Amino acid sequence: MGIEEYGHPRRRARRSASRRRWFSAPALAILLVLLLIAGSQLPASAISTDDRELLEMELQRTDAILEHVAESVQQNDNPRLHDLFAQALKIQKTAHRIFSHSGESIDSKTKLQVLELTRRARDLGLRVQREVRQDVTYEELARRLLEQSRALLERIDEHDEDIVDRRVRAVLSKARDQLGAAERQFADGNFEVAFRLADSTHTLLRNLVQAARGRVGRQRLQEELQRTDQLLERAHQRLEGSGGDEKLKQADRLQEQARQAFAAERNEQALRMTLQVRRLVRQLLGADQGVATHQDVQRARERFDARLEKIRRHGDLTPPAEKLVGKALQARQRAVEKDAKGDWDRALEQLRVGLDLLNRAARMLAADSQ
């Protein structure tokens, strides 16, 4: 988009170049202001040739600015900025046309009209330039927030079967809608709008994750505490008189603190402590003894089946996703066989492998659907 399209008279510019060099920039500016103040009071015959040259310089100054801005606009995908720049070009073209048709003796009214038009075009061009620079910043911010929000949503989806609260699901639905809208705005080049939508989405998801961390389900936590109690009981039976009494007492004390934290509704602290007790018991019993139970395997198998059902509701799977699901089903079958033999640790390990494969398939399907 060249400035040549404006049609300004280049030969006249060359003719006046020898005379323009006698004026310094500050002197020209002061003279132009004085002319503007007195212009409306002067008859048309009083407008000198120098006045016309100064006005021509104003037009050329705007041309130079618009030509510089054109390079930035061409590299920007924002349609609104392209429209604003087109308006600036149109206004400047009108100013050139009026100036060219005015002849050598331009009256004060026409001079002021041309000056007003070219300054409007210049101001609009400079505004577009500022927004282009700001748009680059919004583009980077929006891209970063979109990536973070999409990753956060995928992490939440991995635990979809555990989300039963309708209010939480409503927030997730809103977040998905906003994220989709933000991605569409970004694709259209509306980076500021995309940034604001992505920022709102990221805030929703972050608050949701923080709330979930601070509000572990009471029923699930109680089950975790009971599991640890059972493991402690097994450890006492197996290790009685074996020299591990002090460590068992330490585990008992820590489990009691977990119970107290649970009673005080410090759920996250209670869960952290009871899991620490479980790790301590695992060390005491040794790797060969194992600490998983048949109930652990059942719960893991339920999570696997719920995740599998969600993937199947997606419809036809892509070949790569189908392959991952097939491997996950093989891992589940191995888990069933280990469970039947009472090898619950290895059964649980196979189910974790299978669930990880399903989660990879789900992420792949989500990426393909975008």
C-alpha positions, 0 to 999 in steps of 0.5 A: 500500500504505497503513498503514491496512491494519494496522488500528491504532485511530486514535480511541485515538491521538487520545484519547491525543494530549493526554496524549502531549505532556507527555512528551519523547522522551528521557524516554519512551525512558528510561521505556520501558526501565525498564518493560521491565526491571521488566515481567516482575516486575510483576503484570498489575494493575501495568501502568498506562495510561501503559504502554499509551500508550507501547506504542501510541507504539512501534506508531505509530512503526513505522507511520510508518517502514513508511509511509515505506519503502512509497513506496520499495518501490513504485518498486523492481522487486526481488521479494525486497525486496517479499517482505521488506516484506510480511513486515514488514507482516504482523508489524506487523499481528500486533502491532496485533491482539494490542495491540487484543485485550488490552484496557485492562489489558494484562499484562507478557507481552503487552506484551513480545510486542507490543513485540518484534513491532513492533520486528522489523517496524521493523527489517525495514522499515529493512533493506528501506529500506537495501537499496532505496537500495543497489539503486539504486546496483547498478542504475546500476552494472549498467546501465553495465557491461552497456552496456560489456560488450555494446559490447566483445563487439560489437567482438570479434565484428567480428574473429570470422573471425580468432579460431581459438584454441579456448580463446579461443572457449571464453572468448567463449562463457562471456562471452556466456552470463554476459552473457545471464544478467546481462541477464535478472537486470537485467530481473527487477530483481535488480540486485546479481546483475546487477551481479556477473555483468556485472562478471565478464563485463566482466573476462573480455572486457577480459582477452581484449582485452588478451591479444590486443593483447599477442599478435599472431599470429606468422605474421600479423606475419611476413607484415606484415613481408614486405609492408613489405619488398616495398614498400621494394624497390618504393620503392628501384626507383622513387625511385632518384636522385630525392632521397628517399634520406635518407627511404628510409634512415630507412624502412630503419632503422625496418624493421630495428628492427621486425625486431629487435623481432620477433626479441625477441618484442615483437610489438606494437612490431614491428607498430607500427614496420612499419606506420609504415614503410609509411605513410612509403613511401606518402608517398614514392611518392605517392597515385597510385603506390599501395602495396596489392598483389594479395595485400592484396586477396585477404586482404581478400576472404577476410575479407569472404566469411567475415563474409558467411558468418557473417551468412548462418548467422543465417537470415532477415535483416530488411529493413534488414539485407538492404539493408546486405548488398546494398550490401556485395555491390555494393562487393565486385563493384566491388572485383573489377573494380578488382582485375582492372585492377590498381587494388589500392588502390581494390579494397581501399578497396571491400572495406573499405566492404563489410566495414563494411556487413556489420559494421553488418548483424551489429550490427543482427541482434544487437540484434534478437535480444535 
